[in-house]
Amino acid sequence: MRFNKKFTLITLIALSTLITGCSGEQAEKEQDKNKEEPIYRVPVEATKVKIGAISNTYNTTAVLEARAESKVTNKVSGMIEKILVEEGMLVNKGDVLAEIDSENYLLELERATIDLESAIAEFNRSKPVNGRQLVAAKDFEKLEFAVKSRRNQQKVAQIQVRDTKVRAPISGIIAERMVKEGNMTANPGGVMFSIVALETLQGVVYLPESEINNIHIGQQAFLQFPSTQQAIPASIALISPIIDTDSGTFKVTLNVENNDYTLKPGMFARVSLTLDKRENAQLVPLKAILVTDTETSLFVVEDNKAKKLTVETGYEENGFVELLSPIDPDTPIITVGQQSLKVGTEVKVVGQADSSNKLN
């Protein structure tokens, strides 16, 4: 009987200890559950809307051409006695470039002059004297025509003598010399020199049909060349009224001032043509924009969470894009890290204080 009582007492003590231990573990688990676990936030970079001006700029390429160019030809043939210019020299309109042997042409002029003087003398002798006609009227007319014919022959001879001196038809730079002293010229019409006018060059560009109402004569453009970092100003001089049906473009000619002759025909240029400009536009970095086949969007930060906004964009320039769908200027716009985000993702803006991650 004593044994049973002792056994019962030991059993009760053991059960009490077991129950107490279980209660302690349960309490610890409940306490752990009450502790707030830290929330992981995706680090991102963000900025705010910038208010400023933005332009619609059309970029294309062009090759410079001389606005005025001349192929200087010989009008008479003969031995080239002198060449007075070389390639690269600046000449003015009317300057003598070369001289062709003129001896034969001077003799021809002398003969034509003698023939003219003889015809004039005979004509004068045949004039009426004291009202009396010395020759028949028909013969007198022939003498009059002979004087006119000899005078024209003299003028032709004078022109040939003049043309033995080859002159520049325009002002410009000697771009090429095709002849040498002591050589015979080819038949009249052979090219001797090439002259290009460098004060004003031109570049031809082709714009899409949609831009035809956005340009006008005198509108400014800028050209950049591989040889210089400086943007060279140009202006629209001509606008073709015809749309090419194959390419859907129209021709625009730009004038480029070149008073210091630093630019040369044939140079390749990158052309920037400003078609329109908007002031006080909402601008965001281009890298913030996400473009898919169905929408254009960006992510903003709202209550430490990523929120996706579908937007409409306008002009792009210098790494910024215009927002046509206005947003709150104080809303942080995610610029880095948005590619992997989903709507509602917890985010942390790098460089911005955040106390929401602290344990309670």
Secondary structure, 3 states (H helix, E strand, C coil): CHHHHHHHHHHHHHHHHHHHHHHHHHHHHHHHHHCCCCCCCEEEEEECCEEEEEEEEEEEEEEEEEEEEEEEECCCCCEEEEECCCCCCEECCCCEEEEECCHHHHHHHHHHHHHHHHHHHHHHHCCCECCECCCCHHHHHHHHHHHHHHHHHHHHHHHHHHHCEEECCCCEEEEEECCCCCCECCCCCCEEEEEEEEEEEEEEEEEEHHHHHHCCCCCEEEEEECCEEEEEEEEEEEECCCCCCCCCEEEEEEEEECCCCCCCCCCEEEEEEEEEEEEEEEEEEHHHCEECCCCEEEEEEECCEEEEEECCEEEEECCEEEECCCCCCCCCEEEECHHHCCCCCEEEECCCCCCCCCCC
